[in-house]
Amino acid sequence: METWETPNWEQLAPGGWWRVVHHPAVYAMIRPIEPLLPNNSGYNYSNMVKLCAESGRDCFTISQIHIVGEVLAMTAESSWDEEESCYWLRLRDEGNFGQQWLRQDGESLGLGVFLEASCFYPETPPALPPGIPGHDVREAHRKALSEVRCVRSAFNQLRDGEATGEAWREVPRLSIADAMLGQCAESRPAEAQRVVGGPAIAHLLREGYVAVHDALNEDLASEFVVQMAKLDNGWNLHAAPQATPGQRGDRLLWIDENIAVGRYGSEAVAKAIGLLKGLASELNPDLTAHHWSKNAAGDAAHAVLTVSPKAQLACYPGDGARYICHQDNRFRPSHGTRLNSRELTAILYGNPADWDAHRDGGALKLYPQTEDFESPPLPDHPSVCFSPKAGTLVIFFSSLWHEVLPAYRPRRALTMWILRPEEEESWMPTVF
């Protein structure tokens, strides 16, 4: 029997051939029913119980994972889901549990399009009958299968870990104390001085931001891109919390050097985190002088920088995912305090070197001299944009307004907040 993994490519698909475009993974079900809670946060328990009772299977066998790049043959059978306002399509080739149904889109969940028509009636060479995928489509499907197996392995490990109660499989979080106070920055003079020494620091203090386009050497940058994608594709990131619907479209993972190497085997990511942590030590003397000059009566101790123990690994999955204009910190005149401890935002990008901001989007748009603005700047306010290419590091004062423009390709970045803790923090953030 043909399966979706080894399809009969010469057999016509009455409903056409469809490519999986949602990232990182979507589920197939034994009948049209939504297994996910909003924002891809987990299973809809009541639906899963119902499916289990009807099928005699558990939830780990009635759902099957598909990943970006797979090309699937559909039957002509479809089903309109009134509650979710979407179509379900039935696959021609069965899976491990029999029938497979996939959603055509996930807009009601804020997840974007799941499937798009790949070659319903494409123009093909004379050797192939109409509607049969060509060699490039088949190769894309085979390549995606390797990613499917990685996701399936991670999914099974997560299931086994939950069954045995292994604490190390819990999703890494960032505690409020760590988010507010951080830890002392380790001295890494060689790498940090190379990246932000001299002119870079001067530019940061003068303009409020600085970009370094070769923060990682070529070999490390290439490996960093590969490992960031592997972490993302391995189903390790989780939907970011949102203060308001539609605020942001990324997925997150809080990660430190030990987690990167010990759990995920990502040495390049660990090295990148180490570099980001070392920036605080290198910037400390100049930032202290900077704050003295701005406030001669200030306490110099408050200018001493710390770093968060964990970095934030984020991916915008494409399909126009963005982060609206916002600040990472701001001064609150009514309280006489800052919103949180974030002094500087440092972002190291892990995307392929061929990234084209005009084609792929995803640029960081920063608005200089907006730290005192109480609302987002007007469209005509001066701004600078940075393409998120591999090895590019952008550092800016966290009080500046900035946004991530819509990304049309998976966009990955590692962010470290360099902190300047106050003696007392009257407000604790809930976004971690």
C-alpha positions as CSV (number, residue, x, y, z in Angstrom):
1,M,0.0,0.0,0.0
2,E,1.3,3.5,-0.9
3,T,1.7,5.9,2.0
4,W,2.2,9.6,2.2
5,E,5.9,9.0,2.8
6,T,6.4,6.8,-0.3
7,P,3.6,8.0,-2.6
8,N,2.9,6.7,-6.1
9,W,3.8,9.9,-7.9
10,E,2.3,8.7,-11.3
11,Q,-1.1,8.1,-9.8
12,L,-3.3,11.2,-10.3
13,A,-4.5,13.0,-7.2
14,P,-8.2,13.9,-7.8
15,G,-8.0,16.8,-5.3
16,G,-4.6,17.9,-6.5
17,W,-1.1,18.0,-4.9
18,W,-0.7,20.3,-1.9
19,R,2.4,21.5,-0.2
20,V,2.7,21.9,3.6
21,V,3.7,25.5,4.2
22,H,3.0,26.0,7.9
23,H,6.1,25.9,10.1
24,P,7.3,23.9,12.0
25,A,4.6,21.2,12.0
26,V,0.9,20.5,11.4
27,Y,-1.3,17.5,12.4
28,A,-3.3,15.1,10.4
29,M,-6.4,13.6,12.0
30,I,-8.6,10.6,11.4
31,R,-11.5,12.9,10.6
32,P,-12.0,16.7,10.4
33,I,-11.6,17.8,14.0
34,E,-9.3,20.4,15.5
35,P,-6.8,18.9,17.9
36,L,-5.0,22.2,18.8
37,L,-5.8,24.9,21.3
38,P,-5.3,28.5,20.1
39,N,-1.8,29.6,19.3
40,N,-0.6,26.0,18.9
41,S,-0.5,25.7,22.7
42,G,-1.5,22.0,23.0
43,Y,-4.3,19.5,22.6
44,N,-8.0,20.3,22.8
45,Y,-8.6,17.7,25.5
46,S,-12.3,17.1,25.0
47,N,-11.8,16.5,21.3
48,M,-8.9,14.2,21.8
49,V,-10.9,12.1,24.4
50,K,-13.7,11.8,21.9
51,L,-11.4,10.7,19.1
52,C,-9.7,8.2,21.4
53,A,-13.0,6.7,22.5
54,E,-14.2,6.3,18.9
55,S,-11.0,4.9,17.5
56,G,-9.7,2.8,20.4
57,R,-6.3,4.5,20.1
58,D,-4.5,6.9,22.2
59,C,-3.8,10.6,21.3
60,F,-0.2,9.8,20.2
61,T,-1.4,7.3,17.5
62,I,-4.4,9.2,16.1
63,S,-2.5,12.3,15.2
64,Q,0.3,12.4,12.7
65,I,2.8,15.2,12.1
66,H,3.6,16.8,8.7
67,I,6.2,19.5,8.1
68,V,7.1,22.2,5.7
69,G,8.1,21.0,2.2
70,E,6.1,17.8,2.2
71,V,3.9,17.4,-1.0
72,L,0.7,15.4,-0.3
73,A,-1.8,14.0,-2.7
74,M,-5.4,14.9,-1.9
75,T,-8.7,13.2,-2.7
76,A,-11.6,15.3,-4.1
77,E,-13.2,14.9,-0.6
78,S,-13.3,18.0,1.5
79,S,-15.2,19.2,4.6
80,W,-16.2,22.7,5.6
81,D,-15.7,23.4,9.3
82,E,-18.3,26.0,10.3
83,E,-16.9,26.5,13.8
84,E,-13.3,27.1,12.6
85,S,-14.3,28.7,9.2
86,C,-11.9,26.5,7.2
87,Y,-11.8,23.5,4.9
88,W,-10.4,20.1,5.8
89,L,-8.9,18.1,2.9
90,R,-8.5,14.3,2.9
91,L,-5.2,12.8,1.8
92,R,-5.2,10.2,-0.9
93,D,-2.5,8.1,0.8
94,E,-3.2,6.7,4.2
95,G,-1.0,7.2,7.3
96,N,-0.2,4.9,10.2
97,F,-3.8,5.1,11.5
98,G,-5.8,5.1,8.3
99,Q,-7.4,8.2,6.9
100,Q,-5.7,11.5,7.2
101,W,-7.4,14.9,7.2
102,L,-5.5,18.2,7.1
103,R,-6.7,21.8,7.5
104,Q,-6.2,24.0,4.5
105,D,-5.5,27.0,6.7
106,G,-5.2,27.9,10.4
107,E,-6.3,31.5,10.3
108,S,-8.9,31.1,13.0
109,L,-6.0,30.1,15.3
110,G,-3.7,32.9,14.1
111,L,-1.4,30.3,12.6
112,G,-1.6,31.3,8.9
113,V,-1.9,28.9,5.9
114,F,-1.3,25.2,6.5
115,L,-1.5,24.0,2.9
116,E,-1.2,25.6,-0.6
117,A,-2.0,24.1,-4.0
118,S,1.4,22.9,-5.4
119,C,0.5,21.4,-8.8
120,F,-3.1,20.8,-9.4
121,Y,-2.9,21.2,-13.2
122,P,0.7,22.3,-13.7
123,E,2.6,22.7,-16.9
124,T,4.8,19.6,-17.1
125,P,7.1,18.0,-19.6
126,P,5.5,15.8,-22.2
127,A,6.8,12.7,-20.4
128,L,4.6,13.4,-17.4
129,P,0.8,13.4,-17.6
130,P,-1.0,16.5,-16.4
131,G,-1.2,16.9,-12.6
132,I,1.9,14.8,-11.9
133,P,4.6,16.5,-9.8
134,G,7.9,17.0,-11.4
135,H,11.4,16.0,-10.1
136,D,12.0,19.1,-8.1
137,V,8.7,18.7,-6.2
138,R,9.5,15.1,-5.4
139,E,13.0,16.0,-4.2
140,A,11.5,18.7,-1.9
141,H,9.2,16.0,-0.5
142,R,12.1,13.6,0.2
143,K,14.1,16.3,1.8
144,A,11.3,17.2,4.1
145,L,11.0,13.6,5.2
146,S,14.3,13.9,7.1
147,E,12.9,16.8,9.0
148,V,9.6,14.9,9.7
149,R,11.6,12.1,11.3
150,C,13.4,14.5,13.5
151,V,10.2,16.1,14.6
152,R,8.6,12.6,15.2
153,S,11.6,11.6,17.3
154,A,11.3,14.8,19.4
155,F,7.6,14.2,19.8
156,N,8.1,10.6,21.0
157,Q,10.8,11.7,23.4
158,L,8.5,14.4,24.8
159,R,5.7,11.7,25.2
160,D,8.1,9.3,26.9
161,G,9.5,12.0,29.2
162,E,6.0,13.0,30.3
163,A,5.1,9.3,31.0
164,T,8.1,8.8,33.2
165,G,8.1,12.2,34.8
166,E,11.5,13.3,33.7
167,A,11.9,16.9,34.9
168,W,14.6,17.8,32.4
169,R,12.1,17.7,29.6
170,E,10.2,20.6,31.0
171,V,10.1,23.7,28.7
172,P,12.9,26.0,29.8
173,R,11.6,29.2,31.3
174,L,13.1,32.5,32.5
175,S,12.3,33.3,36.2
176,I,11.2,36.8,37.1
177,A,14.2,37.2,39.4
178,D,16.6,36.3,36.6
179,A,14.7,38.6,34.2
180,M,14.9,41.6,36.6
181,L,18.3,41.1,38.3
182,G,20.4,39.0,35.9
183,Q,23.8,37.7,36.8
184,C,27.3,39.2,36.7
185,A,28.7,39.3,33.2
186,E,31.8,37.1,32.7
187,S,34.8,38.8,31.2
188,R,35.4,37.6,27.6
189,P,37.9,40.3,26.4
190,A,39.0,38.7,23.2
191,E,35.7,38.1,21.5
192,A,33.8,41.0,23.1
193,Q,36.5,43.6,22.3
194,R,36.7,42.4,18.7
195,V,32.9,42.9,18.3
196,V,32.1,46.1,20.2
197,G,35.5,47.7,21.0
198,G,36.3,51.3,20.2
199,P,34.2,52.8,17.4
200,A,31.2,50.4,18.0
201,I,30.8,51.6,21.6
202,A,31.1,55.2,20.5
203,H,28.4,54.8,17.9
204,L,26.1,53.0,20.4
205,L,26.4,55.8,22.9
206,R,26.1,58.6,20.3
207,E,23.2,57.2,18.2
208,G,21.6,54.8,20.6
209,Y,22.3,51.7,18.4
210,V,25.1,49.9,16.6
211,A,25.2,47.1,14.0
212,V,28.1,44.7,13.6
213,H,27.9,42.6,10.5
214,D,30.6,40.1,11.2
215,A,30.1,39.4,14.9
216,L,30.7,35.7,14.1
217,N,33.4,34.3,11.8
218,E,32.2,32.7,8.6
219,D,32.5,29.1,9.8
220,L,30.7,29.8,13.1
221,A,28.0,31.9,11.4
222,S,27.3,29.0,9.0
223,E,27.0,26.5,11.7
224,F,25.0,28.9,13.8
225,V,22.4,29.1,11.0
226,V,22.2,25.3,10.7
227,Q,21.8,24.7,14.4
228,M,19.2,27.5,14.9
229,A,17.1,25.8,12.1
230,K,17.6,22.4,13.7
231,L,16.4,23.7,17.1
232,D,13.4,25.4,15.4
233,N,12.5,22.4,13.2
234,G,12.8,20.0,16.1
235,W,9.6,21.3,17.7
236,N,11.4,23.0,20.6
237,L,9.9,26.5,20.3
238,H,6.6,27.5,21.8
239,A,4.1,30.3,20.9
240,A,5.1,33.7,22.4
241,P,2.7,35.2,25.0
242,Q,0.8,38.2,23.7
243,A,-0.5,41.2,25.7
244,T,-2.9,41.9,22.9
245,P,-4.0,39.6,19.9
246,G,-1.9,40.0,16.8
247,Q,0.9,41.8,18.7
248,R,3.6,39.3,17.6
249,G,3.9,36.1,15.5
250,D,7.0,34.4,16.8
251,R,7.8,31.3,18.8
252,L,10.3,31.2,21.6
253,L,12.8,29.1,23.5
254,W,14.7,30.3,26.6
255,I,18.2,28.7,26.4
256,D,21.6,29.0,28.0
257,E,25.0,27.4,27.1
258,N,24.4,24.3,29.2
259,I,20.9,23.6,27.7
260,A,22.2,24.3,24.2
261,V,25.0,21.7,24.4
262,G,23.6,19.2,27.0
263,R,20.0,18.9,25.7
264,Y,20.3,20.0,22.0
265,G,23.9,19.4,21.0
266,S,24.2,22.9,19.6
267,E,27.7,24.1,20.3
268,A,27.5,27.0,17.9
269,V,24.4,28.4,19.7
270,A,26.2,28.0,23.0
271,K,29.2,30.0,21.7
272,A,26.8,32.7,20.4
273,I,25.1,32.9,23.9
274,G,28.6,33.3,25.4
275,L,29.4,36.1,23.1
276,L,26.2,38.0,23.9
277,K,26.9,37.6,27.7
278,G,30.4,38.9,27.3
279,L,29.1,42.1,25.8
280,A,28.0,43.4,29.2
281,S,31.5,43.1,30.6
282,E,33.0,45.0,27.7
283,L,30.3,47.7,27.8
284,N,30.3,48.3,31.5
285,P,33.0,51.0,31.8
286,D,31.6,53.1,29.0
287,L,28.0,52.7,30.1
288,T,28.9,53.8,33.6
289,A,30.6,56.9,32.3
290,H,27.6,57.5,30.0
291,H,25.2,57.5,32.9
292,W,27.4,59.7,35.0
293,S,27.5,62.3,32.2
294,K,23.7,62.2,31.8
295,N,23.0,62.4,35.5
296,A,25.9,63.8,37.5
297,A,24.0,63.1,40.8
298,G,23.3,59.5,39.8
299,D,24.6,56.4,41.7
300,A,27.3,54.8,39.5
301,A,26.4,51.4,40.9
302,H,23.2,51.6,39.0
303,A,25.1,51.7,35.7
304,V,26.7,48.3,36.4
305,L,25.4,45.9,33.8
306,T,24.3,42.3,34.4
307,V,23.0,39.7,31.9
308,S,20.1,37.4,31.8
309,P,21.1,33.8,32.5
310,K,19.2,32.7,29.4
311,A,18.9,34.0,25.9
312,Q,15.7,34.1,23.9
313,L,15.7,32.1,20.7
314,A,12.9,33.2,18.5
315,C,11.5,32.3,15.1
316,Y,9.0,34.1,12.9
317,P,7.6,31.3,10.7
318,G,7.1,33.4,7.6
319,D,3.6,34.0,6.1
320,G,3.9,37.7,7.1
321,A,4.6,37.1,10.8
322,R,5.8,40.2,12.5
323,Y,6.1,42.1,15.8
324,I,4.4,45.4,16.0
325,C,6.2,48.6,17.0
326,H,7.0,48.5,20.7
327,Q,9.6,49.2,23.4
328,D,11.5,46.7,25.5
329,N,11.6,49.2,28.4
330,R,10.6,52.7,29.2
331,F,10.6,55.3,31.9
332,R,7.3,55.8,33.8
333,P,7.0,59.4,34.9
334,S,4.1,58.7,37.1
335,H,6.1,56.2,39.1
336,G,9.6,57.8,38.7
337,T,10.9,54.4,37.7
338,R,11.7,52.3,34.6
339,L,9.3,49.6,33.5
340,N,11.9,46.9,34.0
341,S,15.6,46.4,34.2
342,R,16.4,46.1,30.5
343,E,19.2,48.6,29.5
344,L,20.3,47.2,26.1
345,T,18.8,44.8,23.6
346,A,21.4,42.7,21.8
347,I,20.2,40.5,18.8
348,L,22.3,38.1,16.9
349,Y,20.7,36.8,13.7
350,G,20.8,33.2,12.5
351,N,19.4,33.3,9.0
352,P,21.1,32.3,5.7
353,A,23.5,34.7,4.0
354,D,21.3,35.0,1.0
355,W,18.6,36.7,3.0
356,D,17.1,39.5,0.9
357,A,15.1,42.0,3.0
358,H,13.2,43.2,0.0
359,R,12.1,39.6,-1.0
360,D,12.1,37.9,2.4
361,G,11.1,40.8,4.7
362,G,11.8,40.4,8.4
363,A,14.0,43.5,8.8
364,L,14.4,45.1,12.2
365,K,13.1,48.7,11.9
366,L,14.5,50.9,14.7
367,Y,13.4,54.5,15.5
368,P,16.3,56.5,16.9
369,Q,15.7,59.2,19.6
370,T,12.3,57.8,20.6
371,E,13.1,56.8,24.1
372,D,10.8,59.5,25.5
373,F,7.9,58.8,23.2
374,E,4.8,57.6,25.0
375,S,3.3,56.1,21.8
376,P,4.7,54.7,18.6
377,P,6.4,57.2,16.3
378,L,4.6,58.5,13.2
379,P,5.5,56.8,9.9
380,D,7.6,59.7,8.7
381,H,9.9,59.6,11.8
382,P,13.5,58.8,10.9
383,S,14.3,55.1,11.1
384,V,17.0,52.6,10.3
385,C,16.5,49.0,9.1
386,F,18.7,46.0,9.5
387,S,18.6,42.9,7.4
388,P,18.7,39.7,9.7
389,K,21.5,38.0,7.9
390,A,23.7,35.4,9.5
391,G,26.2,36.7,12.1
392,T,24.8,40.3,12.1
393,L,24.6,41.7,15.7
394,V,22.4,44.7,16.5
395,I,22.6,46.4,19.9
396,F,20.3,49.3,20.9
397,F,19.0,50.9,24.0
398,S,15.9,49.0,25.1
399,S,13.8,52.2,25.5
400,L,13.9,52.9,21.7
401,W,10.8,52.0,19.7
402,H,11.3,49.2,17.2
403,E,9.5,46.6,15.2
404,V,10.0,43.4,13.2
405,L,8.6,43.9,9.7
406,P,6.6,41.0,8.1
407,A,8.7,38.0,7.4
408,Y,8.0,35.8,4.4
409,R,10.6,33.2,5.2
410,P,11.5,31.5,8.6
411,R,13.4,34.2,10.5
412,R,15.5,33.2,13.5
413,A,17.3,35.3,16.1
414,L,19.0,35.0,19.4
415,T,18.3,37.9,21.8
416,M,20.1,38.8,25.1
417,W,18.9,41.6,27.3
418,I,21.7,43.4,29.1
419,L,20.3,44.6,32.4
420,R,20.8,47.6,34.7
421,P,19.0,46.6,37.9
422,E,17.8,49.2,40.3
423,E,18.0,48.8,44.0
424,E,14.2,48.3,44.1
425,E,12.1,47.1,41.2
426,S,8.4,48.1,41.8
427,W,7.1,46.3,38.8
428,M,7.7,42.7,37.7
429,P,7.2,41.7,34.1
430,T,4.9,38.9,33.0
431,V,6.2,38.5,29.5
432,F,8.8,35.8,30.2
